[in-house]
Amino acid sequence: MQQAAPVKRFSTPVSVQAIVIDLDGTLLHTVPELAGAANCMLREMGYPPVSQELLASYIGNGIGWLVKRALTGEMHATPDAALYEHALPIFDKHYTEQLLGSKPYSGVIDGLEALRAAGFRLGCITNKAARFTKPLLEGTGLAKYFEIVVSGDTLPEKKPHPLPLLYAAKFFGAPIEQLLLIGDSLNDTLAARAAGCPVFCVPYGYNHGEPVETLDTDAVIANLPAALPLIKRA
């Protein structure tokens, strides 16, 4: 039986040309708005509301899975197709109304400014649909920092698939091993390892309620500015 190729891990300081950063749970605290929209959807459909803490654990695989989990109360269950198709536009309506209540985490603006000033090219890779990603980045003032934004529906695959990272590396003209992903969840680490790029995680995000210290990362950083001492220009 053929053995799997060893997974590449990276020592700090990592040589980097470009940095791509996750959105929900890394750049922006979006749980209040996502949970609020989910509960508005549930109430409108005659379901009881769910705690924000539980809804936060459902975040990370895109809006579709958040809606499915809110309807079923389970991480991997699939509701009746007609029920889901009825629920999704109701969620979209409420989330659109609440979208711009989300705020950047502490250190995000300073970190983006410092990373850009240090000469690193920046992108955003998220599983959030483009119809929400674009107005959210623009409305929070973050859009100006990113040369490329890859949303959950930009490509045929999204994280934890490696395609968004490979796509971004090609955009930047950088070898994949010189593209750093900064995220907050298992989706991010799985995508990075599959692509062959380094990955740092912040501890304050939405990793389905599990500590990021249990993930296969190259570093856990307190905030975006804390990435700077761990990287160097390639």
Secondary structure in CASP SS format (residue, H / E / C, confidence):
PFRMAT SS
TARGET T0000
AUTHOR 0000-0000-0000
METHOD secondary structure of the structure
MODEL  1
M C 1.00
Q C 1.00
Q C 1.00
A C 1.00
A C 1.00
P C 1.00
V C 1.00
K C 1.00
R C 1.00
F C 1.00
S C 1.00
T C 1.00
P C 1.00
V E 1.00
S E 1.00
V E 1.00
Q C 1.00
A E 1.00
I E 1.00
V E 1.00
I E 1.00
D C 1.00
L C 1.00
D E 1.00
G C 1.00
T C 1.00
L C 1.00
L E 1.00
H E 1.00
T C 1.00
V H 1.00
P H 1.00
E H 1.00
L H 1.00
A H 1.00
G H 1.00
A H 1.00
A H 1.00
N H 1.00
C H 1.00
M H 1.00
L H 1.00
R H 1.00
E H 1.00
M C 1.00
G C 1.00
Y C 1.00
P C 1.00
P C 1.00
V C 1.00
S C 1.00
Q H 1.00
E H 1.00
L H 1.00
L H 1.00
A H 1.00
S H 1.00
Y C 1.00
I C 1.00
G C 1.00
N C 1.00
G C 1.00
I H 1.00
G H 1.00
W H 1.00
L H 1.00
V H 1.00
K H 1.00
R H 1.00
A H 1.00
L H 1.00
T H 1.00
G C 1.00
E C 1.00
M C 1.00
H C 1.00
A C 1.00
T C 1.00
P C 1.00
D C 1.00
A H 1.00
A H 1.00
L H 1.00
Y H 1.00
E H 1.00
H H 1.00
A H 1.00
L H 1.00
P H 1.00
I H 1.00
F H 1.00
D H 1.00
K H 1.00
H H 1.00
Y H 1.00
T H 1.00
E H 1.00
Q H 1.00
L H 1.00
L H 1.00
G H 1.00
S C 1.00
K E 1.00
P E 1.00
Y C 1.00
S C 1.00
G C 1.00
V H 1.00
I H 1.00
D H 1.00
G H 1.00
L H 1.00
E H 1.00
A H 1.00
L H 1.00
R H 1.00
A H 1.00
A C 1.00
G C 1.00
F C 1.00
R E 1.00
L E 1.00
G E 1.00
C E 1.00
I E 1.00
T C 1.00
N C 1.00
K C 1.00
A C 1.00
A H 1.00
R H 1.00
F H 1.00
T H 1.00
K H 1.00
P H 1.00
L H 1.00
L H 1.00
E H 1.00
G H 1.00
T C 1.00
G C 1.00
L C 1.00
A H 1.00
K H 1.00
Y H 1.00
F C 1.00
E C 1.00
I E 1.00
V E 1.00
V E 1.00
S C 1.00
G C 1.00
D C 1.00
T C 1.00
L C 1.00
P C 1.00
E C 1.00
K C 1.00
K C 1.00
P C 1.00
H C 1.00
P C 1.00
L H 1.00
P H 1.00
L H 1.00
L H 1.00
Y H 1.00
A H 1.00
A H 1.00
K H 1.00
F H 1.00
F H 1.00
G C 1.00
A C 1.00
P C 1.00
I H 1.00
E H 1.00
Q H 1.00
L E 1.00
L E 1.00
L E 1.00
I E 1.00
G E 1.00
D C 1.00
S C 1.00
L H 1.00
N H 1.00
D H 1.00
T H 1.00
L H 1.00
A H 1.00
A H 1.00
R H 1.00
A H 1.00
A H 1.00
G C 1.00
C C 1.00
P C 1.00
V E 1.00
F E 1.00
C E 1.00
V C 1.00
P C 1.00
Y C 1.00
G C 1.00
Y C 1.00
N C 1.00
H C 1.00
G C 1.00
E C 1.00
P C 1.00
V H 1.00
E H 1.00
T H 1.00
L C 1.00
D C 1.00
T C 1.00
D C 1.00
A E 1.00
V E 1.00
I C 1.00
A C 1.00
N C 1.00
L H 1.00
P H 1.00
A H 1.00
A H 1.00
L H 1.00
P H 1.00
L H 1.00
I E 1.00
K E 1.00
R E 1.00
A C 1.00
END
